Structure formats: C-alpha cells, structure tokens
Amino acid sequence: MLGRYNDRERNGYITRALDDAIRGYQRDRGLRRDGYLDPGGETECTLCIELARLAGRARP
C-alpha cells in the first residue's frame, strides 16, 4: 500500500528487497535503521498508524 515492496515476492523469508524496503521506510520516517519489525516496536507501530490513516481510520 505504501509502494515500497511488491508483496507478490512474499515467500516467508526476509529477502534483500524486503530488508531494503524496511530500512528505507525506517530512514524516511526518522526511525532507528535496524531492519527489524518487532511486534509492538516503533517501526510496526509507525506502519500501523500510517496504514490506518491511508484507510481513513485515524486522523493526523
């Protein structure tokens, strides 16, 4: 939805393309660039907020 990763490449593994997408998202949002998407972590929470805004469920 954010145009960073083609989920047709989904295979259950962290690929170079997925790692690049995660780190690029972290860089662009001023987050720690560690490549992690920990449950409840800063990257996951930021993604959830951004996706909710895109879906019209949250206000900026």
C-alpha positions in Angstrom: 0.0 0.0 0.0 2.9 2.3 0.6 4.7 1.4 -2.7 7.8 0.2 -1.1 7.6 -3.5 -1.5 6.0 -5.8 -4.0 4.2 -8.4 -1.8 4.0 -10.9 -4.7 7.6 -11.6 -3.8 6.3 -12.9 -0.4 8.0 -16.2 0.5 8.2 -16.3 4.3 11.8 -15.2 4.3 13.5 -11.8 4.6 14.8 -11.1 1.1 17.2 -8.3 0.2 14.3 -6.4 -1.4 12.2 -6.7 1.8 15.2 -5.6 4.0 15.8 -2.6 1.8 12.1 -1.7 2.0 12.1 -1.9 5.8 15.3 0.1 6.2 14.2 2.7 3.6 10.9 3.1 5.5 12.8 3.5 8.8 15.2 6.0 7.3 12.4 8.1 5.7 10.4 8.2 9.0 13.4 9.0 11.2 13.3 5.6 13.0 16.2 3.5 14.1 17.5 1.8 10.9 17.9 -1.7 12.2 15.7 -3.6 9.7 13.5 -5.1 12.4 9.7 -5.2 12.5 9.3 -6.3 16.1 5.7 -6.8 17.3 4.8 -3.6 19.1 8.1 -2.0 18.1 8.5 1.6 16.8 8.5 0.5 13.1 5.5 -1.7 13.4 3.6 1.0 15.3 4.5 3.7 12.8 3.4 1.5 9.9 0.1 0.7 11.6 -0.6 4.4 12.2 0.3 5.3 8.6 -1.8 2.5 7.1 -4.8 3.4 9.3 -4.5 7.0 8.1 -4.5 5.8 4.5 -7.5 3.7 5.1 -9.3 6.7 6.7 -9.5 5.2 10.2 -7.3 7.7 12.0 -6.9 11.4 12.0 -3.4 13.0 11.5 
